[in-house]
């Protein structure tokens, strides 16, 4: 489970950085609390499916699956 969280966290941070967004800015776009983004990126929380979809939309990804790359 830790490797799943670690890979998701890395993917989220990479896409957020590529988008040029702070944790707070992404949280605002997604109508989430900044703490939620922080917890996800620090592997302290696993995202719900709905959260993955919301984050992908906020990051303007082609598919939510981009946040799951490398997870097997």
mmCIF file of the N, C-alpha and C atoms, coordinates in Angstrom:
data_MODEL
# 
_entry.id   MODEL 
# 
loop_
_atom_site.group_PDB 
_atom_site.id 
_atom_site.type_symbol 
_atom_site.label_atom_id 
_atom_site.label_alt_id 
_atom_site.label_comp_id 
_atom_site.label_asym_id 
_atom_site.label_entity_id 
_atom_site.label_seq_id 
_atom_site.pdbx_PDB_ins_code 
_atom_site.Cartn_x 
_atom_site.Cartn_y 
_atom_site.Cartn_z 
_atom_site.occupancy 
_atom_site.B_iso_or_equiv 
_atom_site.pdbx_formal_charge 
_atom_site.auth_seq_id 
_atom_site.auth_comp_id 
_atom_site.auth_asym_id 
_atom_site.auth_atom_id 
_atom_site.pdbx_PDB_model_num 
ATOM 1   N N  . UNK A 1 1  ? 0.827   -1.207 0.000   1.00 0.00 ? 1  UNK A N  1 
ATOM 2   C CA . UNK A 1 1  ? 0.000   0.000  0.000   1.00 0.00 ? 1  UNK A CA 1 
ATOM 3   C C  . UNK A 1 1  ? 0.863   1.259  0.000   1.00 0.00 ? 1  UNK A C  1 
ATOM 4   N N  . UNK A 1 2  ? 1.993   1.210  0.709   1.00 0.00 ? 2  UNK A N  1 
ATOM 5   C CA . UNK A 1 2  ? 2.850   2.393  0.759   1.00 0.00 ? 2  UNK A CA 1 
ATOM 6   C C  . UNK A 1 2  ? 3.394   2.767  -0.612  1.00 0.00 ? 2  UNK A C  1 
ATOM 7   N N  . UNK A 1 3  ? 3.725   1.760  -1.421  1.00 0.00 ? 3  UNK A N  1 
ATOM 8   C CA . UNK A 1 3  ? 4.253   2.061  -2.751  1.00 0.00 ? 3  UNK A CA 1 
ATOM 9   C C  . UNK A 1 3  ? 3.188   2.714  -3.630  1.00 0.00 ? 3  UNK A C  1 
ATOM 10  N N  . UNK A 1 4  ? 1.934   2.338  -3.427  1.00 0.00 ? 4  UNK A N  1 
ATOM 11  C CA . UNK A 1 4  ? 0.836   2.955  -4.175  1.00 0.00 ? 4  UNK A CA 1 
ATOM 12  C C  . UNK A 1 4  ? 0.714   4.424  -3.782  1.00 0.00 ? 4  UNK A C  1 
ATOM 13  N N  . UNK A 1 5  ? 0.714   4.697  -2.498  1.00 0.00 ? 5  UNK A N  1 
ATOM 14  C CA . UNK A 1 5  ? 0.626   6.088  -2.024  1.00 0.00 ? 5  UNK A CA 1 
ATOM 15  C C  . UNK A 1 5  ? 1.821   6.910  -2.501  1.00 0.00 ? 5  UNK A C  1 
ATOM 16  N N  . UNK A 1 6  ? 2.996   6.301  -2.430  1.00 0.00 ? 6  UNK A N  1 
ATOM 17  C CA . UNK A 1 6  ? 4.216   6.997  -2.829  1.00 0.00 ? 6  UNK A CA 1 
ATOM 18  C C  . UNK A 1 6  ? 4.176   7.367  -4.310  1.00 0.00 ? 6  UNK A C  1 
ATOM 19  N N  . UNK A 1 7  ? 3.752   6.437  -5.147  1.00 0.00 ? 7  UNK A N  1 
ATOM 20  C CA . UNK A 1 7  ? 3.685   6.713  -6.585  1.00 0.00 ? 7  UNK A CA 1 
ATOM 21  C C  . UNK A 1 7  ? 2.607   7.746  -6.889  1.00 0.00 ? 7  UNK A C  1 
ATOM 22  N N  . UNK A 1 8  ? 1.440   7.632  -6.244  1.00 0.00 ? 8  UNK A N  1 
ATOM 23  C CA . UNK A 1 8  ? 0.377   8.611  -6.462  1.00 0.00 ? 8  UNK A CA 1 
ATOM 24  C C  . UNK A 1 8  ? 0.863   9.998  -6.048  1.00 0.00 ? 8  UNK A C  1 
ATOM 25  N N  . UNK A 1 9  ? 1.515   10.083 -4.893  1.00 0.00 ? 9  UNK A N  1 
ATOM 26  C CA . UNK A 1 9  ? 2.014   11.361 -4.395  1.00 0.00 ? 9  UNK A CA 1 
ATOM 27  C C  . UNK A 1 9  ? 3.000   11.988 -5.381  1.00 0.00 ? 9  UNK A C  1 
ATOM 28  N N  . UNK A 1 10 ? 3.903   11.171 -5.909  1.00 0.00 ? 10 UNK A N  1 
ATOM 29  C CA . UNK A 1 10 ? 4.884   11.669 -6.879  1.00 0.00 ? 10 UNK A CA 1 
ATOM 30  C C  . UNK A 1 10 ? 4.194   12.148 -8.151  1.00 0.00 ? 10 UNK A C  1 
ATOM 31  N N  . UNK A 1 11 ? 3.210   11.397 -8.611  1.00 0.00 ? 11 UNK A N  1 
ATOM 32  C CA . UNK A 1 11 ? 2.476   11.789 -9.817  1.00 0.00 ? 11 UNK A CA 1 
ATOM 33  C C  . UNK A 1 11 ? 1.725   13.098 -9.593  1.00 0.00 ? 11 UNK A C  1 
ATOM 34  N N  . UNK A 1 12 ? 1.065   13.208 -8.455  1.00 0.00 ? 12 UNK A N  1 
ATOM 35  C CA . UNK A 1 12 ? 0.302   14.417 -8.153  1.00 0.00 ? 12 UNK A CA 1 
ATOM 36  C C  . UNK A 1 12 ? 1.226   15.628 -8.106  1.00 0.00 ? 12 UNK A C  1 
ATOM 37  N N  . UNK A 1 13 ? 2.330   15.505 -7.376  1.00 0.00 ? 13 UNK A N  1 
ATOM 38  C CA . UNK A 1 13 ? 3.256   16.631 -7.265  1.00 0.00 ? 13 UNK A CA 1 
ATOM 39  C C  . UNK A 1 13 ? 3.836   16.998 -8.625  1.00 0.00 ? 13 UNK A C  1 
ATOM 40  N N  . UNK A 1 14 ? 4.217   16.007 -9.428  1.00 0.00 ? 14 UNK A N  1 
ATOM 41  C CA . UNK A 1 14 ? 4.796   16.270 -10.751 1.00 0.00 ? 14 UNK A CA 1 
ATOM 42  C C  . UNK A 1 14 ? 3.808   17.034 -11.635 1.00 0.00 ? 14 UNK A C  1 
ATOM 43  N N  . UNK A 1 15 ? 2.557   16.560 -11.675 1.00 0.00 ? 15 UNK A N  1 
ATOM 44  C CA . UNK A 1 15 ? 1.555   17.231 -12.512 1.00 0.00 ? 15 UNK A CA 1 
ATOM 45  C C  . UNK A 1 15 ? 1.224   18.621 -11.974 1.00 0.00 ? 15 UNK A C  1 
ATOM 46  N N  . UNK A 1 16 ? 1.217   18.765 -10.665 1.00 0.00 ? 16 UNK A N  1 
ATOM 47  C CA . UNK A 1 16 ? 0.947   20.080 -10.075 1.00 0.00 ? 16 UNK A CA 1 
ATOM 48  C C  . UNK A 1 16 ? 2.083   21.045 -10.412 1.00 0.00 ? 16 UNK A C  1 
ATOM 49  N N  . UNK A 1 17 ? 3.314   20.562 -10.296 1.00 0.00 ? 17 UNK A N  1 
ATOM 50  C CA . UNK A 1 17 ? 4.469   21.400 -10.641 1.00 0.00 ? 17 UNK A CA 1 
ATOM 51  C C  . UNK A 1 17 ? 4.462   21.778 -12.119 1.00 0.00 ? 17 UNK A C  1 
ATOM 52  N N  . UNK A 1 18 ? 4.151   20.804 -12.983 1.00 0.00 ? 18 UNK A N  1 
ATOM 53  C CA . UNK A 1 18 ? 4.087   21.079 -14.422 1.00 0.00 ? 18 UNK A CA 1 
ATOM 54  C C  . UNK A 1 18 ? 3.017   22.126 -14.743 1.00 0.00 ? 18 UNK A C  1 
ATOM 55  N N  . UNK A 1 19 ? 1.938   22.109 -13.965 1.00 0.00 ? 19 UNK A N  1 
ATOM 56  C CA . UNK A 1 19 ? 0.867   23.083 -14.163 1.00 0.00 ? 19 UNK A CA 1 
ATOM 57  C C  . UNK A 1 19 ? 1.215   24.443 -13.559 1.00 0.00 ? 19 UNK A C  1 
ATOM 58  N N  . UNK A 1 20 ? 2.304   24.488 -12.792 1.00 0.00 ? 20 UNK A N  1 
ATOM 59  C CA . UNK A 1 20 ? 2.720   25.744 -12.175 1.00 0.00 ? 20 UNK A CA 1 
ATOM 60  C C  . UNK A 1 20 ? 1.819   26.178 -11.040 1.00 0.00 ? 20 UNK A C  1 
ATOM 61  N N  . UNK A 1 21 ? 1.242   25.210 -10.346 1.00 0.00 ? 21 UNK A N  1 
ATOM 62  C CA . UNK A 1 21 ? 0.294   25.514 -9.276  1.00 0.00 ? 21 UNK A CA 1 
ATOM 63  C C  . UNK A 1 21 ? 0.870   25.194 -7.903  1.00 0.00 ? 21 UNK A C  1 
ATOM 64  N N  . UNK A 1 22 ? 0.565   26.036 -6.950  1.00 0.00 ? 22 UNK A N  1 
ATOM 65  C CA . UNK A 1 22 ? 0.875   25.723 -5.557  1.00 0.00 ? 22 UNK A CA 1 
ATOM 66  C C  . UNK A 1 22 ? -0.181  24.750 -5.041  1.00 0.00 ? 22 UNK A C  1 
ATOM 67  N N  . UNK A 1 23 ? 0.077   24.166 -3.899  1.00 0.00 ? 23 UNK A N  1 
ATOM 68  C CA . UNK A 1 23 ? -0.931  23.292 -3.293  1.00 0.00 ? 23 UNK A CA 1 
ATOM 69  C C  . UNK A 1 23 ? -2.220  24.082 -3.048  1.00 0.00 ? 23 UNK A C  1 
ATOM 70  N N  . UNK A 1 24 ? -2.071  25.292 -2.574  1.00 0.00 ? 24 UNK A N  1 
ATOM 71  C CA . UNK A 1 24 ? -3.243  26.129 -2.292  1.00 0.00 ? 24 UNK A CA 1 
ATOM 72  C C  . UNK A 1 24 ? -4.027  26.458 -3.556  1.00 0.00 ? 24 UNK A C  1 
ATOM 73  N N  . UNK A 1 25 ? -3.321  26.780 -4.633  1.00 0.00 ? 25 UNK A N  1 
ATOM 74  C CA . UNK A 1 25 ? -3.997  27.107 -5.895  1.00 0.00 ? 25 UNK A CA 1 
ATOM 75  C C  . UNK A 1 25 ? -4.751  25.897 -6.435  1.00 0.00 ? 25 UNK A C  1 
ATOM 76  N N  . UNK A 1 26 ? -4.120  24.712 -6.394  1.00 0.00 ? 26 UNK A N  1 
ATOM 77  C CA . UNK A 1 26 ? -4.801  23.502 -6.854  1.00 0.00 ? 26 UNK A CA 1 
ATOM 78  C C  . UNK A 1 26 ? -6.014  23.210 -5.983  1.00 0.00 ? 26 UNK A C  1 
ATOM 79  N N  . UNK A 1 27 ? -5.861  23.373 -4.691  1.00 0.00 ? 27 UNK A N  1 
ATOM 80  C CA . UNK A 1 27 ? -6.984  23.150 -3.776  1.00 0.00 ? 27 UNK A CA 1 
ATOM 81  C C  . UNK A 1 27 ? -8.149  24.089 -4.113  1.00 0.00 ? 27 UNK A C  1 
ATOM 82  N N  . UNK A 1 28 ? -7.850  25.348 -4.385  1.00 0.00 ? 28 UNK A N  1 
ATOM 83  C CA . UNK A 1 28 ? -8.897  26.317 -4.735  1.00 0.00 ? 28 UNK A CA 1 
ATOM 84  C C  . UNK A 1 28 ? -9.608  25.909 -6.025  1.00 0.00 ? 28 UNK A C  1 
ATOM 85  N N  . UNK A 1 29 ? -8.838  25.520 -7.032  1.00 0.00 ? 29 UNK A N  1 
ATOM 86  C CA . UNK A 1 29 ? -9.421  25.110 -8.313  1.00 0.00 ? 29 UNK A CA 1 
ATOM 87  C C  . UNK A 1 29 ? -10.339 23.907 -8.129  1.00 0.00 ? 29 UNK A C  1 
ATOM 88  N N  . UNK A 1 30 ? -9.909  22.984 -7.271  1.00 0.00 ? 30 UNK A N  1 
ATOM 89  C CA . UNK A 1 30 ? -10.640 21.723 -7.080  1.00 0.00 ? 30 UNK A CA 1 
ATOM 90  C C  . UNK A 1 30 ? -11.688 21.785 -5.978  1.00 0.00 ? 30 UNK A C  1 
ATOM 91  N N  . UNK A 1 31 ? -11.793 22.925 -5.311  1.00 0.00 ? 31 UNK A N  1 
ATOM 92  C CA . UNK A 1 31 ? -12.702 23.080 -4.173  1.00 0.00 ? 31 UNK A CA 1 
ATOM 93  C C  . UNK A 1 31 ? -12.401 22.042 -3.091  1.00 0.00 ? 31 UNK A C  1 
ATOM 94  N N  . UNK A 1 32 ? -11.107 21.874 -2.826  1.00 0.00 ? 32 UNK A N  1 
ATOM 95  C CA . UNK A 1 32 ? -10.631 21.007 -1.750  1.00 0.00 ? 32 UNK A CA 1 
ATOM 96  C C  . UNK A 1 32 ? -9.849  21.872 -0.769  1.00 0.00 ? 32 UNK A C  1 
ATOM 97  N N  . UNK A 1 33 ? -9.584  21.361 0.406   1.00 0.00 ? 33 UNK A N  1 
ATOM 98  C CA . UNK A 1 33 ? -8.774  22.086 1.378   1.00 0.00 ? 33 UNK A CA 1 
ATOM 99  C C  . UNK A 1 33 ? -7.301  21.863 1.043   1.00 0.00 ? 33 UNK A C  1 
ATOM 100 N N  . UNK A 1 34 ? -6.478  22.879 1.246   1.00 0.00 ? 34 UNK A N  1 
ATOM 101 C CA . UNK A 1 34 ? -5.054  22.756 0.968   1.00 0.00 ? 34 UNK A CA 1 
ATOM 102 C C  . UNK A 1 34 ? -4.426  21.606 1.747   1.00 0.00 ? 34 UNK A C  1 
ATOM 103 N N  . UNK A 1 35 ? -4.925  21.380 2.944   1.00 0.00 ? 35 UNK A N  1 
ATOM 104 C CA . UNK A 1 35 ? -4.417  20.279 3.760   1.00 0.00 ? 35 UNK A CA 1 
ATOM 105 C C  . UNK A 1 35 ? -4.601  18.941 3.059   1.00 0.00 ? 35 UNK A C  1 
ATOM 106 N N  . UNK A 1 36 ? -5.690  18.785 2.319   1.00 0.00 ? 36 UNK A N  1 
ATOM 107 C CA . UNK A 1 36 ? -5.934  17.537 1.581   1.00 0.00 ? 36 UNK A CA 1 
ATOM 108 C C  . UNK A 1 36 ? -4.828  17.295 0.557   1.00 0.00 ? 36 UNK A C  1 
ATOM 109 N N  . UNK A 1 37 ? -4.453  18.331 -0.179  1.00 0.00 ? 37 UNK A N  1 
ATOM 110 C CA . UNK A 1 37 ? -3.390  18.202 -1.174  1.00 0.00 ? 37 UNK A CA 1 
ATOM 111 C C  . UNK A 1 37 ? -2.077  17.841 -0.470  1.00 0.00 ? 37 UNK A C  1 
ATOM 112 N N  . UNK A 1 38 ? -1.795  18.524 0.618   1.00 0.00 ? 38 UNK A N  1 
ATOM 113 C CA . UNK A 1 38 ? -0.581  18.266 1.377   1.00 0.00 ? 38 UNK A CA 1 
ATOM 114 C C  . UNK A 1 38 ? -0.532  16.828 1.888   1.00 0.00 ? 38 UNK A C  1 
ATOM 115 N N  . UNK A 1 39 ? -1.624  16.351 2.457   1.00 0.00 ? 39 UNK A N  1 
ATOM 116 C CA . UNK A 1 39 ? -1.674  14.979 2.970   1.00 0.00 ? 39 UNK A CA 1 
ATOM 117 C C  . UNK A 1 39 ? -1.467  13.957 1.859   1.00 0.00 ? 39 UNK A C  1 
ATOM 118 N N  . UNK A 1 40 ? -2.048  14.203 0.706   1.00 0.00 ? 40 UNK A N  1 
ATOM 119 C CA . UNK A 1 40 ? -1.879  13.292 -0.428  1.00 0.00 ? 40 UNK A CA 1 
ATOM 120 C C  . UNK A 1 40 ? -0.432  13.285 -0.910  1.00 0.00 ? 40 UNK A C  1 
ATOM 121 N N  . UNK A 1 41 ? 0.166   14.448 -1.003  1.00 0.00 ? 41 UNK A N  1 
ATOM 122 C CA . UNK A 1 41 ? 1.537   14.535 -1.499  1.00 0.00 ? 41 UNK A CA 1 
ATOM 123 C C  . UNK A 1 41 ? 2.557   14.012 -0.495  1.00 0.00 ? 41 UNK A C  1 
ATOM 124 N N  . UNK A 1 42 ? 2.204   13.970 0.779   1.00 0.00 ? 42 UNK A N  1 
ATOM 125 C CA . UNK A 1 42 ? 3.112   13.441 1.797   1.00 0.00 ? 42 UNK A CA 1 
ATOM 126 C C  . UNK A 1 42 ? 2.795   11.991 2.160   1.00 0.00 ? 42 UNK A C  1 
ATOM 127 N N  . UNK A 1 43 ? 1.955   11.355 1.359   1.00 0.00 ? 43 UNK A N  1 
ATOM 128 C CA . UNK A 1 43 ? 1.602   9.937  1.550   1.00 0.00 ? 43 UNK A CA 1 
ATOM 129 C C  . UNK A 1 43 ? 0.907   9.681  2.882   1.00 0.00 ? 43 UNK A C  1 
ATOM 130 N N  . UNK A 1 44 ? 0.244   10.664 3.419   1.00 0.00 ? 44 UNK A N  1 
ATOM 131 C CA . UNK A 1 44 ? -0.452  10.512 4.696   1.00 0.00 ? 44 UNK A CA 1 
ATOM 132 C C  . UNK A 1 44 ? -1.917  10.125 4.512   1.00 0.00 ? 44 UNK A C  1 
ATOM 133 N N  . UNK A 1 45 ? -2.394  10.192 3.273   1.00 0.00 ? 45 UNK A N  1 
ATOM 134 C CA . UNK A 1 45 ? -3.786  9.865  2.994   1.00 0.00 ? 45 UNK A CA 1 
ATOM 135 C C  . UNK A 1 45 ? -3.880  9.249  1.608   1.00 0.00 ? 45 UNK A C  1 
ATOM 136 N N  . UNK A 1 46 ? -4.756  8.281  1.474   1.00 0.00 ? 46 UNK A N  1 
ATOM 137 C CA . UNK A 1 46 ? -5.053  7.697  0.164   1.00 0.00 ? 46 UNK A CA 1 
ATOM 138 C C  . UNK A 1 46 ? -6.268  8.413  -0.413  1.00 0.00 ? 46 UNK A C  1 
ATOM 139 N N  . UNK A 1 47 ? -6.221  8.730  -1.698  1.00 0.00 ? 47 UNK A N  1 
ATOM 140 C CA . UNK A 1 47 ? -7.349  9.460  -2.287  1.00 0.00 ? 47 UNK A CA 1 
ATOM 141 C C  . UNK A 1 47 ? -8.529  8.555  -2.594  1.00 0.00 ? 47 UNK A C  1 
ATOM 142 N N  . UNK A 1 48 ? -9.713  9.118  -2.500  1.00 0.00 ? 48 UNK A N  1 
ATOM 143 C CA . UNK A 1 48 ? -10.912 8.425  -2.968  1.00 0.00 ? 48 UNK A CA 1 
ATOM 144 C C  . UNK A 1 48 ? -10.959 8.571  -4.488  1.00 0.00 ? 48 UNK A C  1 
ATOM 145 N N  . UNK A 1 49 ? -11.702 7.711  -5.127  1.00 0.00 ? 49 UNK A N  1 
ATOM 146 C CA . UNK A 1 49 ? -11.831 7.767  -6.584  1.00 0.00 ? 49 UNK A CA 1 
ATOM 147 C C  . UNK A 1 49 ? -12.340 9.138  -7.018  1.00 0.00 ? 49 UNK A C  1 
ATOM 148 N N  . UNK A 1 50 ? -13.330 9.657  -6.335  1.00 0.00 ? 50 UNK A N  1 
ATOM 149 C CA . UNK A 1 50 ? -13.889 10.968 -6.670  1.00 0.00 ? 50 UNK A CA 1 
ATOM 150 C C  . UNK A 1 50 ? -12.809 12.058 -6.597  1.00 0.00 ? 50 UNK A C  1 
ATOM 151 N N  . UNK A 1 51 ? -11.936 11.972 -5.603  1.00 0.00 ? 51 UNK A N  1 
ATOM 152 C CA . UNK A 1 51 ? -10.868 12.956 -5.447  1.00 0.00 ? 51 UNK A CA 1 
ATOM 153 C C  . UNK A 1 51 ? -9.878  12.875 -6.601  1.00 0.00 ? 51 UNK A C  1 
ATOM 154 N N  . UNK A 1 52 ? -9.559  11.664 -7.057  1.00 0.00 ? 52 UNK A N  1 
ATOM 155 C CA . UNK A 1 52 ? -8.652  11.500 -8.192  1.00 0.00 ? 52 UNK A CA 1 
ATOM 156 C C  . UNK A 1 52 ? -9.237  12.180 -9.428  1.00 0.00 ? 52 UNK A C  1 
ATOM 157 N N  . UNK A 1 53 ? -10.524 11.994 -9.655  1.00 0.00 ? 53 UNK A N  1 
ATOM 158 C CA . UNK A 1 53 ? -11.188 12.606 -10.817 1.00 0.00 ? 53 UNK A CA 1 
ATOM 159 C C  . UNK A 1 53 ? -11.187 14.129 -10.685 1.00 0.00 ? 53 UNK A C  1 
ATOM 160 N N  . UNK A 1 54 ? -11.501 14.631 -9.513  1.00 0.00 ? 54 UNK A N  1 
ATOM 161 C CA . UNK A 1 54 ? -11.519 16.081 -9.274  1.00 0.00 ? 54 UNK A CA 1 
ATOM 162 C C  . UNK A 1 54 ? -10.132 16.682 -9.496  1.00 0.00 ? 54 UNK A C  1 
ATOM 163 N N  . UNK A 1 55 ? -9.096  16.014 -8.983  1.00 0.00 ? 55 UNK A N  1 
ATOM 164 C CA . UNK A 1 55 ? -7.726  16.507 -9.161  1.00 0.00 ? 55 UNK A CA 1 
ATOM 165 C C  . UNK A 1 55 ? -7.330  16.504 -10.632 1.00 0.00 ? 55 UNK A C  1 
ATOM 166 N N  . UNK A 1 56 ? -7.667  15.442 -11.341 1.00 0.00 ? 56 UNK A N  1 
ATOM 167 C CA . UNK A 1 56 ? -7.332  15.356 -12.766 1.00 0.00 ? 56 UNK A CA 1 
ATOM 168 C C  . UNK A 1 56 ? -8.001  16.487 -13.546 1.00 0.00 ? 56 UNK A C  1 
ATOM 169 N N  . UNK A 1 57 ? -9.229  16.786 -13.229 1.00 0.00 ? 57 UNK A N  1 
ATOM 170 C CA . UNK A 1 57 ? -9.928  17.892 -13.897 1.00 0.00 ? 57 UNK A CA 1 
ATOM 171 C C  . UNK A 1 57 ? -9.264  19.220 -13.564 1.00 0.00 ? 57 UNK A C  1 
ATOM 172 N N  . UNK A 1 58 ? -8.941  19.407 -12.291 1.00 0.00 ? 58 UNK A N  1 
ATOM 173 C CA . UNK A 1 58 ? -8.294  20.646 -11.861 1.00 0.00 ? 58 UNK A CA 1 
ATOM 174 C C  . UNK A 1 58 ? -6.938  20.845 -12.507 1.00 0.00 ? 58 UNK A C  1 
ATOM 175 N N  . UNK A 1 59 ? -6.237  19.753 -12.747 1.00 0.00 ? 59 UNK A N  1 
ATOM 176 C CA . UNK A 1 59 ? -4.922  19.810 -13.401 1.00 0.00 ? 59 UNK A CA 1 
ATOM 177 C C  . UNK A 1 59 ? -5.032  19.794 -14.924 1.00 0.00 ? 59 UNK A C  1 
ATOM 178 N N  . UNK A 1 60 ? -6.257  19.695 -15.422 1.00 0.00 ? 60 UNK A N  1 
ATOM 179 C CA . UNK A 1 60 ? -6.544  19.653 -16.859 1.00 0.00 ? 60 UNK A CA 1 
ATOM 180 C C  . UNK A 1 60 ? -5.815  18.500 -17.549 1.00 0.00 ? 60 UNK A C  1 
ATOM 181 N N  . UNK A 1 61 ? -5.833  17.340 -16.894 1.00 0.00 ? 61 UNK A N  1 
ATOM 182 C CA . UNK A 1 61 ? -5.229  16.145 -17.477 1.00 0.00 ? 61 UNK A CA 1 
ATOM 183 C C  . UNK A 1 61 ? -6.203  15.521 -18.463 1.00 0.00 ? 61 UNK A C  1 
ATOM 184 N N  . UNK A 1 62 ? -5.680  14.813 -19.435 1.00 0.00 ? 62 UNK A N  1 
ATOM 185 C CA . UNK A 1 62 ? -6.527  14.148 -20.429 1.00 0.00 ? 62 UNK A CA 1 
ATOM 186 C C  . UNK A 1 62 ? -7.368  13.057 -19.782 1.00 0.00 ? 62 UNK A C  1 
ATOM 187 N N  . UNK A 1 63 ? -6.838  12.437 -18.737 1.00 0.00 ? 63 UNK A N  1 
ATOM 188 C CA . UNK A 1 63 ? -7.530  11.343 -18.070 1.00 0.00 ? 63 UNK A CA 1 
ATOM 189 C C  . UNK A 1 63 ? -7.054  11.240 -16.623 1.00 0.00 ? 63 UNK A C  1 
ATOM 190 N N  . UNK A 1 64 ? -7.939  10.858 -15.710 1.00 0.00 ? 64 UNK A N  1 
ATOM 191 C CA . UNK A 1 64 ? -7.508  10.633 -14.333 1.00 0.00 ? 64 UNK A CA 1 
ATOM 192 C C  . UNK A 1 64 ? -6.419  9.567  -14.226 1.00 0.00 ? 64 UNK A C  1 
ATOM 193 N N  . UNK A 1 65 ? -6.340  8.707  -15.219 1.00 0.00 ? 65 UNK A N  1 
ATOM 194 C CA . UNK A 1 65 ? -5.334  7.643  -15.190 1.00 0.00 ? 65 UNK A CA 1 
ATOM 195 C C  . UNK A 1 65 ? -3.909  8.193  -15.180 1.00 0.00 ? 65 UNK A C  1 
ATOM 196 N N  . UNK A 1 66 ? -3.734  9.441  -15.610 1.00 0.00 ? 66 UNK A N  1 
ATOM 197 C CA . UNK A 1 66 ? -2.404  10.045 -15.582 1.00 0.00 ? 66 UNK A CA 1 
ATOM 198 C C  . UNK A 1 66 ? -1.874  10.158 -14.153 1.00 0.00 ? 66 UNK A C  1 
ATOM 199 N N  . UNK A 1 67 ? -2.773  10.256 -13.182 1.00 0.00 ? 67 UNK A N  1 
ATOM 200 C CA . UNK A 1 67 ? -2.362  10.315 -11.787 1.00 0.00 ? 67 UNK A CA 1 
ATOM 201 C C  . UNK A 1 67 ? -2.019  8.928  -11.240 1.00 0.00 ? 67 UNK A C  1 
ATOM 202 N N  . UNK A 1 68 ? -2.335  7.905  -11.998 1.00 0.00 ? 68 UNK A N  1 
ATOM 203 C CA . UNK A 1 68 ? -2.100  6.525  -11.562 1.00 0.00 ? 68 UNK A CA 1 
ATOM 204 C C  . UNK A 1 68 ? -0.942  5.864  -12.307 1.00 0.00 ? 68 UNK A C  1 
ATOM 205 N N  . UNK A 1 69 ? -0.247  6.619  -13.137 1.00 0.00 ? 69 UNK A N  1 
ATOM 206 C CA . UNK A 1 69 ? 0.864   6.050  -13.910 1.00 0.00 ? 69 UNK A CA 1 
ATOM 207 C C  . UNK A 1 69 ? 1.897   5.426  -12.980 1.00 0.00 ? 69 UNK A C  1 
ATOM 208 N N  . UNK A 1 70 ? 2.365   4.240  -13.341 1.00 0.00 ? 70 UNK A N  1 
ATOM 209 C CA . UNK A 1 70 ? 3.392   3.567  -12.567 1.00 0.00 ? 70 UNK A CA 1 
ATOM 210 C C  . UNK A 1 70 ? 2.887   2.757  -11.400 1.00 0.00 ? 70 UNK A C  1 
ATOM 211 N N  . UNK A 1 71 ? 1.578   2.800  -11.154 1.00 0.00 ? 71 UNK A N  1 
ATOM 212 C CA . UNK A 1 71 ? 0.998   2.037  -10.053 1.00 0.00 ? 71 UNK A CA 1 
ATOM 213 C C  . UNK A 1 71 ? 0.553   0.687  -10.614 1.00 0.00 ? 71 UNK A C  1 
ATOM 214 N N  . UNK A 1 72 ? 1.109   -0.377 -10.046 1.00 0.00 ? 72 UNK A N  1 
ATOM 215 C CA . UNK A 1 72 ? 0.758   -1.727 -10.507 1.00 0.00 ? 72 UNK A CA 1 
ATOM 216 C C  . UNK A 1 72 ? 0.207   -2.553 -9.379  1.00 0.00 ? 72 UNK A C  1 
# 
